[in-house]
Structure formats: C-alpha cells, structure tokens
Amino acid sequence: MIAGFKDVTANPIKKLKFLPYTLVGIVAFTLNANPDTNVYMQIYVTLLEAKLGVVLVYLLSKKLGQLSKEKHSES
C-alpha cells in the first residue's frame, strides 16, 4: 500500500509545467504596461510578443520535459 503512495508524489519538475506561460506573460505585460507608447507601436509589439511567446513557451516546455526525463531515468 505504501508503494502506491510513491506514485502519487509528483515530480517537482512536473509541478513547473505552467512556468513558461507565466514567464512569457510577465514579460509581455511588462513591455505593454507603458501607457505613453503609441497605440500602433503597442499593437506591433503585441504581435511580435505573441510570435516570440509561442516559440519561448515551446522551448521552455521542451527543456522542462528533458529535465523531467533525466530525473525520471535517474530514479
């Protein structure tokens, strides 16, 4: 019965699966928070952030997945 509880404890890296989304969201909010910027510039920056955000989330998620696999193979 105790062996079953070992599977319930999550890998700490799996708990970080929302970290890439959080980091990209914080950066996007920080860059768009200045109200003095021209409206068209804000739109342009937002579109660039969306494209870069997708790439960054993919790369960070892939890196976290690799770390999870390394930790899983060590156990």
C-alpha positions in Angstrom: 0.0 0.0 0.0 2.9 2.4 0.7 4.3 1.7 -2.7 1.1 3.1 -4.2 1.7 6.4 -2.4 5.1 6.8 -4.0 3.4 7.3 -7.4 1.2 10.0 -6.0 4.1 12.2 -5.1 4.6 14.3 -8.2 8.0 15.0 -9.7 8.9 18.6 -8.7 9.7 19.4 -12.4 6.1 18.4 -13.4 4.8 21.0 -11.0 6.5 23.7 -13.1 4.6 23.0 -16.3 2.9 26.4 -16.2 6.2 28.2 -15.6 6.9 29.0 -19.3 3.4 30.5 -19.7 3.9 32.6 -16.5 7.3 33.9 -17.6 6.1 34.9 -21.1 3.0 36.5 -19.7 5.1 38.6 -17.2 7.4 39.8 -20.0 4.5 40.7 -22.3 2.7 42.6 -19.6 5.9 44.5 -18.6 6.6 45.5 -22.2 3.0 46.7 -22.8 2.5 48.4 -19.4 3.7 51.8 -20.6 0.6 54.0 -21.4 2.7 56.7 -23.2 3.6 54.4 -26.1 1.9 55.0 -29.4 -1.1 52.8 -29.9 0.2 51.4 -33.2 3.5 50.6 -31.6 1.8 48.7 -28.8 -0.2 46.7 -31.3 3.0 45.9 -33.3 4.9 44.9 -30.1 2.0 42.7 -29.0 2.0 40.8 -32.3 5.8 40.3 -32.0 5.4 39.1 -28.4 2.7 36.6 -29.5 5.0 35.1 -32.1 8.0 35.1 -29.8 5.9 33.9 -26.9 4.8 30.8 -28.7 8.4 29.9 -29.5 9.6 30.6 -26.0 6.9 28.5 -24.4 7.7 25.7 -26.7 11.4 25.8 -26.0 11.0 26.2 -22.2 8.4 23.3 -22.1 10.8 21.1 -24.1 13.6 21.9 -21.7 11.4 21.1 -18.7 10.4 17.9 -20.4 14.0 16.9 -20.9 14.8 17.7 -17.2 11.8 15.6 -16.2 13.0 12.7 -18.3 16.5 12.9 -16.8 15.2 12.9 -13.3 12.8 10.1 -14.1 15.6 7.9 -15.6 17.9 8.5 -12.5 15.3 7.1 -10.1 
